[in-house]
Amino acid sequence: MNRTATTWPCPAVLATVSILALASAQAATTGPDDQDAMLPELTVTGTKPLKEERPVGAYNQPAWTTQRRFATTRVYVLSPGQVEFEQWWKGKYPGDSGSPDQLFQSEIGVGLPHRLQLDFYANVQNPPEPDQDTRVIGSQVELRWALADWGRIPLNPTLYGEWKFNNSAPDAYEAKLLLGDEVATGWHWGLNAFYEQAVGGERTNESGMSTAISNTLIDEKFSLGLEMNIERASAPNFHGVPTVEVLLGPSLQWLPAQNMHVDFVPLFGMNQESPSVEAYVVFGIDFGGEGDEAIRAPTSTRSR
């Protein structure tokens, strides 16, 4: 009598069936609470970037550098094609009860290719002497050149040259080194070193530095900071003892619109040779040029 041989499943099939059965039994005995315990909650934290710090324009510069941030300290250059008009008022109040020396300055700045900027100024003075009338005292031409696109060189150095055409005094030239950067999110900083020399008359000269720092209180609206000026003025023809002024005070900037800014900076004298107060009020409006949206558009979107 022939017996039929019994065929058993191969070991691989048995192992697969065992694993599936075990997984089904475990899923049936695991509740929703157990599944939550197996998958812990993941929390992601981060800092939302400021709009005024986003890279814009051809030089990849932060948006806050396309408008003046400080009254006494300049930073970098305008974007190519950008045109900006500013009206200044500067009042210098002596330590006694005398009348202030007031300067009204109109400025037009034009952003040029190759990281260049050209500025023109017209200066009107209301002198403290009661027997002198308000008058035009001269004009200025300024050229800036940033050495590289923003962020390529530490502190973003920019060279500055200016010629002053004075009506009632010898002409003068001025050279500056402009530095600036973002210290941290919302914190902006600048420093200028300068030298000015009259080309005739008593050949007086001035040298010194200005520095400023500000913190953004409301993105693209308000910033509050601190500014300081140190200025050394020579005696006529480099003889005698020079005077040194040290001024320090708060600065406030308000942007009523994306293309407008208003600065108020009262600086207070820190030594006997300084005026009691030297105050600045600046109103600026940006006309764009290649288009305000093009200048302020994020770098990543310019090719779209």
Number of C-alpha atoms within 10 A of each C-alpha: 3 4 5 6 6 6 6 7 8 8 8 9 9 11 10 10 10 11 10 11 10 10 10 10 10 11 10 8 8 10 10 8 8 10 11 10 9 9 8 8 7 6 5 4 6 5 6 7 11 14 14 19 20 16 20 25 22 18 20 17 24 21 21 18 22 23 21 24 26 25 20 19 23 25 26 31 30 28 31 21 19 23 23 23 17 19 17 18 17 19 19 20 21 18 14 8 8 10 14 19 16 19 20 17 18 18 18 18 21 22 22 18 12 15 21 21 24 20 18 16 18 17 18 17 18 18 16 17 11 8 6 9 11 13 13 17 16 17 19 18 18 18 18 24 19 22 16 16 16 23 15 11 10 11 18 20 24 22 18 23 18 19 18 18 19 15 12 9 14 16 19 19 18 18 19 20 18 26 22 24 21 16 13 9 13 17 17 22 24 25 23 23 17 17 18 20 18 19 14 12 11 14 16 20 21 18 18 18 18 21 22 25 24 23 19 18 13 13 15 20 16 16 22 16 21 19 24 20 21 17 19 16 18 19 16 14 13 13 10 9 10 14 14 17 17 20 21 21 19 17 24 20 25 18 19 12 10 14 16 19 22 20 20 18 23 20 23 20 20 16 12 12 13 21 20 19 20 22 18 19 18 20 19 21 19 19 16 20 17 13 13 16 12 19 22 25 16 19 18 11 9 13 5 4
